Amino acid sequence: MFVKVYQYHIQPDKVDEYLAIQDKVSDIYGRYSTVQTLYLNSRDDATKWMEILKYEDEEQFEKSMDKINEQEEIQELFKAFQSLLVRDQKEIREEVFHISGPSIKD
């Protein structure tokens, strides 16, 4: 399994907009790949979010992202997403992981 993890800070009064954007993004991703997505909101910092995307493998991720990034709608959604970030915390951290061994069942 191939996993992408993003971490960022969303303005607390923009969470509904954030979730609406993520819903649209998920629809687009679903057209081009099989991906499981989880959104986590920090218990200690209401602005802090973590997004975890799990793919079958890295090759599937690469192929799907090429197609996804060609979509004009995804570019517009990303700009809208960026506008929701906390003003002094605009960084989007990104990490890559591989799942090895047994995993937690859904």
TIKE-507733 format. One record per atom (N, C-alpha, C, CB): x, y, z. Coordinates in steps of 0.02 Angstrom, whole numbers, plus 50000, padded with zeros to 5 digits. Glycine has a CB too. Example, Ala and Ser with C-alpha at 12.3 -4.5 7.8 and 13.67 -1.06 7.14 Angstrom:
residues 2
506604971650390;506154977550390;506604983550390;505654977650452;506424988850354;506844994750357;506455000250394;507044997050286;
//
This chain:
residues 106
500424994150000;500005000050000;500445006250000;499525000050061;500195011449968;500535017749963;500105023049996;500685019549888;500395027150039;500005031950078;500315038950072;499975029850152;499875043750058;500065050850058;499735054050119;499855054549991;500115058050155;499855061450214;499995068950206;500185058750281;499465072850214;499525080150210;499315082950278;499075083050153;499655088250297;499485091750359;499455099150345;499995090150416;498925102350371;498825109550358;498365112350412;498525110750288;498275118950410;497855122350460;497295126150424;498285127250503;496675124450442;496075127550414;495775132450464;495555122050394;495565138250439;495225143050482;494615139750514;495025149550442;494525140450579;493975137050613;493285138750586;493995138650686;493185144650563;492525146550536;492435144550463;492425154050544;492915140950435;492895138850365;492845131250357;493505141450327;492725127650411;492725120350409;492185117650362;492625117550479;491585120450363;491055118050319;491255118850246;490395121750333;491565124450229;491815125450160;492355120450143;492075132650152;492805119350191;493345114450182;493055107550166;493795114150245;492575105350206;492285098750196;491905098250130;491815097050253;491585103650109;491235103750044;491735103149987;490825110250037;492295106549993;492825106049942;493095098849940;493405111049956;493225096049998;493505089250001;493015084149971;493675087350073;492375085249980;491875080849950;491925080949874;491165082849973;491985086949846;492055087649773;492715084549749;492025095049752;493245085749786;493905082849769;493865075249769;494445085349817;493535072449819;493475065149824;493115062249764;493105063249888;492605065749740;492245063549680;492715063249620;491655068249665;493125068349612;493595068549556;494115062949563;493955075349553;494395062149622;494895056849633;494595050049618;495155057149706;493955049149638;493625042749628;493525040949555;492975042849662;493525045849511;493455044549440;494075041249411;493315051049403;494655042349442;495285040249413;495675035249454;495715046249402;495455033849515;495825029149557;495385026349612;496445032549587;495645021049641;495335018249701;495755020749759;495295010249698;495465025149798;495825028149853;495375028549914;496085035249833;495665027249971;495295028150034;495585034450067;495375021750082;495135038850090;495345045150118;495055045950188;495135051050074;495475048650232;495285049850301;495495056950319;495605044650350;495035060850349;495185067750370;495165067850446;494665072850340;495705070150476;495765070450549;495835077650572;496355066150574;495455079550622;495505086150652;495805085350721;494805089650655;496325089150735;496675088550799;496215090250858;497275093150799;496265086250909;495895087550970;496175093551007;495905081351016;496825094751000;497175100051037;497215106651001;497865097751054;497145106550934;497185112650894;496645112250840;497905113550862;496105115950849;495535115450804;495705117350732;494975119950829;496245120950721;496425122850653;496825117450617;496835129350654;497105112750653;497565107750625;497185101750597;498065105450678;497315100250534;497005094650499;497535090150469;496525097150445;497375083750466;497805078950432;497365075150383;498155074050484;497605074350323;497255070750269;497675064750250;497115075450207;497385058850254;497745052650239;497405049250180;497765047950301;497795048050127;497535044850067;497915038250057;497605049450004;497535032750050;497845026150043;497685023349974;497595021350098;498205021649937;498155018849869;498415011649869;498555023149818;498225007949818;498475001049811;499235000949806;498164997649748;499515005349765;500235005649757;500435012449727;500494999949712;501075013749726;501325020149702;501185021249628;502065020749716;501215015949589;501085016549517;500375018849505;501215009749482;499885016049541;499195018249534;499125025649552;498715013949578;499455027649605;499445034649627;499705039149571;499855035549691;500285037549544;500605041749492;500155042349431;501275038849473;499885036749408;499455036949348;498835041149360;499255029749328;498525040249418;497915043949432;498055051449440;497575041249495;498605053149472;498755060249483;498895063849418;499345060949529;499195060549370;499295063649305;498625065749274;499665058849257;498135061349278;497465062749251;497095067949293;497055056349246;497145067249358;496795071949404;497045079049395;496875069649477;497705079849392;497995086549387;497835090049320;498735086149396;497615086149271;497405089149207;496715092349211;497415083849152;496345090749263;495655093149269;495655100449293;495255088749319;495325104749255;495285111749273;494925112749340;494925115749217;494415108649351;494035109249413;494475107949475;493455104249413;494945103349470;495375101849527;495825107849542;495805095549514;496045111349491;496455117349501;496055122849537;496725119949433;495425123649517;494995128649549;494855126749622;494335129349511;494745120349634;494615118049703;495235118949747;494405110649703;495825117949718;496435118949758;496515126349776;497045116549719;496365130849731;496395137949747;495905139749803;496255142249684;495305136949798;494795138149850;495035135349917;494115135049830;495335129449915;495615126349976;496145130850007;495915119449959;496595133349966;497135137649991;496865143850025;497605139749934;496305146350002;496005152350033;495735150950103;495445155049988;495655144650121;495395142850187;495945141750239;494985136550181;496565141650216;497125140550262;497195146350311;497775139450224;497425144850371;497555149950421;498085154750393;497775146850489;497955161150400;498375166250369;499125165450381;498155173050393;499335164350443;500045163950457;500305156750459;500195167350524;499895152050434;500095144950431;499875142050364;499785140950491;500135144750310;499935142750242;500285136450217;500065148450194;500765133950255;501145128150233;500695121950231;501745127050279;500775117950179;500455111450173;501025106350175;500025110850106;501055102650230;501575097550237;501345091150203;501745096250312;501805087850171;501645081750133;502165076350149;501615083150057;501935070350162;502385064750175;502125058550138;502445063250251;502575053950125;502415047750090;502605041850134;502785047350021;502155036850136;502275030850176;502095024750135;501875031050242;502375019050155;502175012550128;501925008450188;502765008950090;501375004950180;501115000650233;501434993850223;500325000250231;501734991350277;502044984750276;501754980650333;502814985350281;501674974350323;501424969950375;500674970550384;501774971550441;500414967550438;499694967650449;499444974750461;499504963250507;498834976050440;498544982650451;497884981950490;498424986350384;497654987450515;497034987650553;496454986650505;496964994350591;495994982450523;495404981150481;494904986850490;495074974350499;494534988350437;494014993550440;493444991450485;493744995150370;
//
